[in-house]
Amino acid sequence: MQEFPPDIASETFSYESLPEAERQEVLKNMKLYFDLCSEEYDLWENDMLEERVWRKWEAGISYSFSKKACREAWEVCKQNSYYYEDF
């Protein structure tokens, strides 16, 4: 996440306003984030995490998906990757 643009959480953030190379780099990093979240979900789903740990991770994931940029990146990334159906 440290590689994301500083304004990525803004509701006015737009991937289209980024130069192509930067847009691809941000989307690559978003995919890495989604992969991590999916792995965290899998650990919880398979009873390999304490409930309190999952609830903290789940809150972070929910917060991220409350942001426009995250939701837009998800629409792009999920088309090119496999994620657990319930995730």
Secondary structure, DSSP 8 states (H G I E B T S, - for coil): -TTS-TTTTSTT--GGGS-HHHHHHHHHHHHHHHHHHHHHHHHHHTT-S-HHHHHHHHHHHHHHHTSHHHHHHHHHHTTSS---TT-
